[in-house]
């Protein structure tokens, strides 16, 4: 029974930590697709529900937090992005050195600092990435870093150097991800706007819109139209700027980013409450299991020590009986015919047991039944029972006749 219970308990506890083996690559593609289409709430709910599972490995949980951080960055909620990246980073510390997640977190931190205009931290993160020289870096991530480096060069009034960075990023992105090209295109539009080359910016604008429609990426379309509207304004083409601005308003209504962010925060709060409730239920479950285990151990311990004590008691009784027998044999050996002829008639009897002879010796010494019982560690009724059997063997009626035989022997 003990073995069966232990096996059952082990299987049950093991099942609590069994991994459900998420298909992370497939999940990431789904999250990217939903985010590009402006379905940020869908992404957040999916990731939050998955994180409620107790069957996740540490790596899976770290990746889910990373995907959630990227989703928050997509809606411009940079504090929530950084918070989830820090949580992911904490879990990723225990992963193998060659796990790509650590590298991806570094890149995402560089992106979020840049997007939130914290250029000092962005530079630090980018320098760290360059120093790390990641061999398994994703080409599109490298393209994003090149774009950020180009933008920082523009801030330093180095537009020609920035254009080189943007073209390098464009080349990488064409190889890595065609649907992400609008990101590079908007950077080039901004650059040509500074150079007052509106015609070049308009050409890139048309290419970018075509790609956005082809890939169905609402967010990139908003970026593209917003950049074109800004280009027209900076170059004092206000009529064109007004027309593009109308289109931009329509697109932003479709995205409804403010409402989305608000709803995401509500969902996040609900998720945190679910996690807390789940943790409390898990704590209660483990407490109950712990109590059951302690009770089971206590019962097994009681049974073990009871059996052990019973064995010890039995052994002790057997030893005491053997010692008593030795002592009795020793006493009887001293009472021989030569040493005390009074006992001869029953000591030499072959029908009496050694125990019965010992009892008779105490009778001959004048002890009462109670005193004989105390000497032999038996009850008075047991003494009476033995005496009755002895009388039958010796063919005497009572103690009076017994003493008569003693005197006559």
C-alpha positions in Angstrom: 0.0 0.0 0.0 2.8 2.4 0.9 4.5 1.9 -2.5 1.3 2.4 -4.4 0.4 5.6 -2.6 4.0 7.0 -3.2 3.8 6.2 -6.9 0.4 7.8 -7.2 1.5 10.9 -5.4 4.7 11.2 -7.6 2.7 10.9 -10.8 0.1 13.5 -9.6 2.8 16.0 -8.6 4.7 15.4 -11.8 1.6 16.1 -13.9 1.4 19.6 -12.4 4.8 20.5 -14.0 4.3 18.7 -17.3 5.0 20.9 -20.2 2.5 21.4 -22.9 5.2 22.0 -25.5 4.1 25.1 -27.3 4.9 25.5 -30.9 6.6 28.8 -30.4 7.5 29.5 -34.1 3.9 29.0 -35.2 2.6 31.0 -32.3 5.0 33.9 -33.1 3.9 34.0 -36.7 0.2 34.2 -35.6 1.0 37.0 -33.2 2.9 39.0 -35.9 0.1 38.5 -38.4 -2.6 39.7 -35.9 -0.5 42.7 -34.8 0.2 43.7 -38.4 -3.6 43.6 -39.0 -4.2 45.8 -36.0 -5.7 42.9 -33.9 -3.6 43.7 -30.9 -6.3 42.6 -28.4 -6.5 39.2 -30.0 -2.7 38.8 -29.6 -2.8 39.9 -25.9 -5.7 37.7 -24.9 -4.2 34.7 -26.6 -0.8 35.2 -24.9 -2.5 36.0 -21.5 -4.6 32.8 -21.6 -1.5 30.7 -22.5 0.4 32.2 -19.6 -2.3 31.1 -17.1 -1.3 27.5 -17.8 0.7 25.7 -15.1 2.2 23.4 -17.7 4.7 25.9 -19.3 8.4 25.5 -19.2 10.5 28.4 -18.1 11.6 29.0 -21.7 8.0 28.9 -23.0 6.9 31.5 -20.3 9.9 33.7 -21.2 9.0 33.6 -24.9 5.3 34.4 -24.2 6.4 37.5 -22.2 8.7 38.5 -25.1 5.8 38.2 -27.6 3.6 40.2 -25.3 6.2 42.9 -25.0 6.4 43.2 -28.8 2.6 43.5 -28.9 2.7 46.4 -26.4 5.4 48.1 -28.4 3.2 47.8 -31.5 0.5 49.9 -29.8 3.1 52.4 -28.4 2.7 51.3 -24.8 6.4 51.4 -24.1 6.3 51.1 -20.3 4.3 47.8 -20.5 6.7 46.6 -23.2 9.8 47.3 -21.0 8.0 45.7 -18.0 7.4 42.4 -19.9 10.8 42.4 -21.4 12.3 42.6 -17.9 10.2 39.7 -16.8 11.2 37.7 -19.8 14.9 38.6 -19.2 14.7 37.3 -15.6 13.4 33.9 -16.8 15.9 33.8 -19.7 18.9 34.1 -17.4 18.7 30.4 -16.7 18.4 29.4 -20.3 21.5 27.9 -22.2 23.9 30.6 -23.6 23.1 29.7 -27.2 19.4 30.3 -26.7 18.4 33.0 -29.2 15.8 34.6 -26.8 18.5 36.5 -24.9 19.7 38.1 -28.1 16.1 38.9 -29.2 15.4 40.6 -25.8 18.5 42.8 -26.4 17.2 43.8 -29.8 13.7 44.5 -28.5 15.1 46.7 -25.8 17.1 48.7 -28.4 13.9 49.1 -30.4 11.6 50.2 -27.6 14.1 52.7 -26.2 14.4 54.1 -29.7 10.7 54.2 -30.3 10.1 56.0 -27.0 12.8 58.6 -28.0 15.1 57.5 -25.2 18.1 57.7 -27.5 20.7 57.5 -24.8 19.5 54.1 -23.7 18.9 53.1 -27.3 22.6 53.9 -28.1 23.7 51.8 -25.1 21.6 48.9 -26.1 22.8 49.1 -29.7 26.4 49.3 -28.7 25.9 46.2 -26.5 24.4 44.4 -29.5 27.3 45.4 -31.8 29.8 44.3 -29.1 28.0 40.9 -28.6 28.4 40.2 -32.4 25.5 37.7 -32.4 26.1 35.0 -34.9 22.4 33.9 -35.0 20.9 37.4 -35.4 17.8 37.7 -37.6 18.4 39.8 -40.7 15.3 41.9 -40.2 16.4 42.8 -36.7 19.8 43.8 -38.0 17.9 45.9 -40.6 16.0 47.7 -37.8 19.3 48.5 -36.0 20.8 49.9 -39.2 17.7 52.2 -39.5 18.1 53.4 -36.0 21.8 54.1 -36.6 20.7 56.0 -39.7 18.2 58.1 -37.8 20.8 59.0 -35.1 23.2 60.0 -37.9 20.4 62.3 -39.3 20.1 63.9 -35.8 23.9 64.6 -36.1 23.3 66.2 -39.5 25.1 63.4 -41.3 22.4 62.7 -44.0 24.7 61.1 -46.5 26.0 58.5 -44.0 22.4 58.0 -42.9 21.3 57.2 -46.5 24.0 54.6 -46.7 22.6 52.9 -43.5 19.1 53.1 -44.8 20.0 51.5 -48.1 21.9 48.7 -46.3 18.8 48.1 -44.2 16.6 48.1 -47.4 18.9 45.4 -49.0 18.7 43.2 -45.8 14.9 43.6 -45.5 14.3 42.7 -49.1 16.1 39.4 -48.4 14.5 38.8 -45.0 10.9 40.1 -45.0 9.2 41.7 -48.0 6.2 42.8 -45.9 8.4 44.8 -43.5 9.8 47.0 -46.3 7.4 49.8 -45.6 9.3 50.5 -42.3 12.5 51.2 -44.4 10.5 53.1 -47.0 9.2 55.5 -44.3 12.7 56.2 -43.1 13.9 56.9 -46.7 10.8 59.2 -47.2 11.9 61.2 -44.1 15.4 61.4 -45.4 14.3 62.7 -48.9 12.0 65.1 -47.2 15.0 66.7 -45.4 16.7 66.9 -48.8 13.5 68.4 -50.3 13.4 65.7 -52.8 9.6 65.4 -52.7 9.3 63.5 -56.0 11.6 60.7 -54.7 9.6 60.6 -51.5 6.3 60.3 -53.5 7.7 57.4 -55.5 8.7 55.5 -52.4 5.3 56.4 -50.9 3.4 54.7 -53.7 5.7 51.6 -53.4 5.1 51.4 -49.7 1.2 51.7 -50.0 1.2 49.0 -52.6 3.1 46.7 -50.2 0.9 47.6 -47.2 -2.2 46.7 -49.2 -0.6 43.5 -50.5 0.4 42.4 -47.0 -2.7 43.8 -45.3 -0.7 45.7 -42.6 -2.8 48.5 -41.3 -0.1 49.8 -38.9 2.5 50.2 -41.7 0.0 51.9 -43.9 -0.6 54.5 -41.2 3.1 55.0 -40.8 3.5 55.5 -44.6 0.6 58.0 -44.9 1.7 59.8 -41.8 5.2 60.3 -43.2 3.9 61.5 -46.5 1.6 64.0 -44.8 4.6 65.3 -42.8 6.8 65.5 -45.9 4.2 67.7 -47.7 3.8 70.0 -44.7 7.6 70.4 -44.2 7.9 71.3 -47.9 4.9 73.7 -47.7 2.7 71.6 -50.0 -0.3 72.2 -47.8 -3.0 71.2 -50.3 -1.5 67.8 -50.8 -0.9 67.6 -47.0 -4.6 68.2 -46.4 -5.7 65.4 -48.8 -3.3 62.9 -47.2 -4.3 64.0 -43.7 -7.9 63.1 -44.5 -6.8 59.6 -45.5 -4.7 59.4 -42.4 -7.7 60.2 -40.1 -9.8 57.5 -41.7 -7.0 54.9 -41.2 -6.5 55.9 -37.5 -10.2 55.5 -36.9 -9.9 51.9 -38.2 -7.0 51.3 -35.8 -8.6 53.1 -32.9 -5.3 52.8 -31.0 -6.3 54.7 -27.8 -9.3 52.5 -27.2 -7.2 49.4 -27.9 -4.5 50.4 -25.4 -7.2 51.1 -22.8 -8.8 47.7 -23.3 -5.4 46.0 -23.3 -4.7 47.5 -19.8 -8.1 46.2 -18.6 -7.3 42.8 -20.0 -3.8 42.9 -18.4 -5.4 43.7 -15.0 -7.8 40.8 -15.4 -5.0 38.5 -16.3 -3.0 39.6 -13.2 -6.0 38.9 -11.0 -6.4 35.5 -12.7 -2.8 34.7 -12.0 -3.2 35.7 -8.4 -6.3 33.6 -7.9 -4.6 30.7 -9.7 -1.6 31.0 -7.4 -3.8 31.0 -4.4 -5.7 27.9 -5.6 -2.3 26.2 -6.3 -1.0 27.2 -2.8 -4.1 25.6 -1.3 -3.7 22.5 -3.4 -0.1 22.1 -2.4 -1.0 22.8 1.2 -3.6 20.0 1.1 -1.2 17.7 -0.7 1.5 18.5 1.9 -0.9 17.7 4.8 -2.0 14.5 3.1 1.6 13.5 2.7 2.4 14.4 6.3 -0.6 12.4 7.5 0.4 9.4 5.4 4.0 9.6 6.6 2.8 9.8 10.2 0.5 6.8 9.7 3.3 4.8 8.2 5.6 5.8 11.0 3.1 4.8 13.7 2.5 1.4 11.9 6.2 0.9 11.6 7.0 1.8 15.2 4.0 -0.2 16.5 5.3 -3.3 14.7 8.8 -2.6 15.8 7.7 -2.3 19.4 5.6 -5.4 19.2 8.6 -7.3 17.8 10.8 -5.9 20.6 8.2 -6.8 23.2 7.9 -10.3 21.8 11.7 -10.7 21.8 11.8 -9.4 25.4 9.2 -11.8 26.5 11.0 -14.7 24.9 14.2 -13.7 26.6 12.5 -13.3 30.0 10.9 -16.7 29.6 14.3 -18.3 28.7 15.9 -16.6 31.7 13.1 -17.7 33.9 13.5 -21.2 32.6 17.2 -21.1 33.2 16.6 -19.8 36.7 14.0 -22.5 37.4 16.3 -25.2 36.1 19.0 -23.9 38.3 16.7 -23.9 41.4 15.5 -27.4 40.6 19.1 -28.6 40.1 19.9 -27.5 43.7 16.8 -29.3 45.1 18.1 -32.9 44.6 17.2 -35.9 46.7 20.4 -35.5 48.8 19.9 -31.8 49.5 16.2 -32.0 50.5 14.7 -35.5 50.6 11.2 -34.0 51.2 10.8 -33.1 47.6 11.9 -36.4 46.2 8.4 -37.8 45.5 7.5 -35.1 43.0 10.9 -34.0 41.7 11.5 -37.4 40.3 8.1 -37.6 38.7 8.3 -37.9 34.9 4.7 -36.8 34.4 5.2 -33.2 35.8 6.7 -30.4 33.7 9.6 -28.4 35.1 7.2 -25.4 35.5 4.8 -27.6 37.6 7.7 -28.8 39.7 8.8 -25.2 40.3 5.2 -24.3 41.4 5.1 -27.3 43.8 8.4 -26.2 45.4 6.8 -22.9 46.2 3.7 -24.7 47.6 6.1 -26.8 49.7 7.7 -23.7 51.1 4.2 -22.6 52.3 3.5 -19.8 49.8 -0.1 -18.9 49.0 -1.5 -19.0 45.5 -1.2 -15.2 45.3 2.4 -15.3 46.4 3.2 -18.1 44.0 1.7 -16.1 41.2 3.9 -13.1 42.1 7.0 -15.3 42.2 6.3 -16.8 38.8 4.8 -13.7 37.2 1.4 -15.3 36.5 -2.1 -14.7 37.8 -3.6 -16.4 40.8 -6.2 -18.1 38.6 -3.4 -19.5 36.5 -1.8 -20.9 39.7 -5.1 -22.5 40.6 -5.3 -24.0 37.1 -1.8 -25.5 37.4 -2.4 -26.9 40.9 -5.6 -28.6 39.7 -3.6 -30.3 36.9 -0.8 -31.2 39.3 -3.3 -32.9 41.8 -4.6 -35.0 38.9 -1.1 -36.1 37.9 0.0 -36.9 41.5 -3.5 -38.4 42.3 -4.0 -36.3 45.4 -7.2 -34.4 46.4 -5.9 -31.2 48.0 -3.1 -29.3 49.5 -3.5 -31.1 52.9 -2.9 -34.5 51.2 0.1 -32.9 49.4 1.7 -31.9 52.7 1.0 -35.3 54.1 3.0 -36.9 51.3 5.8 -34.4 51.8 6.0 -35.4 55.5 6.0 -39.1 54.6 8.6 -39.0 51.8 
